[in-house]
Amino acid sequence: MVNPTIELPISKIPTDAEMKKLKEYFKEMPVVEILSGLKFAKNRWSAKDAGNLKVGRKSIVQKEVHSVTTEQAQWRLKNWKMMIANYRRRGYSYPTISRIKKILIQKSKKKSK
């Protein structure tokens, strides 16, 4: 049986360790899986390059407080125990919840338009 070979132009010469990993992946994984992984990596890289990629705690906090009005922020702070229960149910950590509260406090102090 003949092993198929692929020759690809790349932007930078890989290290020996990177070359070893690439050979290992291509040897062990089906090409369809490798292509889907590369598609995901390319989309992530493009989003990161464009400044659209938001991962982790920062994006969670921004999602929660992005379009909150002054009145909504004040209501959430008045009902904070209920909000904590909701955030914990969603799996947010206490540091994340405290960051959300900090921004809500700032928003509640701003005058509404």
N, C-alpha and C positions, 0 to 999 in steps of 0.2 A: 504494500500500500504506500502511495506517495503522499507525503505531507505537503499540503498547499502552503505557499509562501506569499506573504503580502509585503509590498514595498511602498512606504509612504513618506512623503516629504514632511518634515516637522520643523518647528520654529527654532528649536534649541536642541543641542546634542544631549541626550539623557545620560545620567550617571550610570555606572555599572549596576548599582542597586536598583535604579529605576528600570533599566533594561531587563534585569532579572525578573522584576515584578511583572512587567509587560508580557514577557515570554510565558510566565506562569499563568497569568490571566487568560491569555489566548490559548494556552494548552488545555486548561481545565474547564473554561466556560464556553457555552455555545455562543456563536457569533451574534445571534439575535439578542441575547442578554447583554453582551458587550456594547452593541449598538444602542440599546435602550439606556444603558448607563452613561454612554457618551452623550446621548441626546440630553439627558437630565443635566449632566455636567456642563454642557455648552449653554443651555438655557440659564442655568445658575450663574455661570461666568458672565454671560451677556447682561443679566439683570444686575449683577454686582458692578460690572463695568459702567452701566448706565446710571448707577446710583439708586436703583429701584429695589434692591434686595434688602429686606429688613427681616432679620431673624433674631430669635431670642427675646429676652425680657423687654428690650427697648420697643420692639414692634408691638408687643402685648400691651404695654402701657399706652403707647400712642393710639392703638385701636380703641382702648377704653375711654380715653379722654379727648380724642380728636375733635369731635363736633359738639361737645357738651357746653351748654349755655351756663351763664352765671346762676340762674334759677335752678337748673338741673344739678349743678355742682353743690349748691346749698342744700337741696333736698337730699342728695346722696350722703352728704356729711351728717345731716340730721338723723338719717336712717342708716348710720354706718354699720351697726351690728348686722343688719340684714344684708348689706352690701358685702361685708366680709364673708358671710355664709354663702352668698352667691359665688363670690370669687373662689372660695375654697372648693366649692362643688365643681367649678370649672378646672380645678387643679392648679391654681395660681399659688405661688409660694408667698410666705409672709413678707419677704423683702420686696417682691413685685407689688403686693397689695399696698405696702407702705409708700412705694413710689407713686402709685396711683393716687393715694390720699394726698400726698404732698402737692401734686399738680392740681387736684381738685380744690385744695385750700387756696392755691394761687388764683384759680379761675373764679372761685366764689367771692374773692375780694375785688375783682374787676367790676366796673360799672357795666350794667347791661345796656345795649344799644337801643 
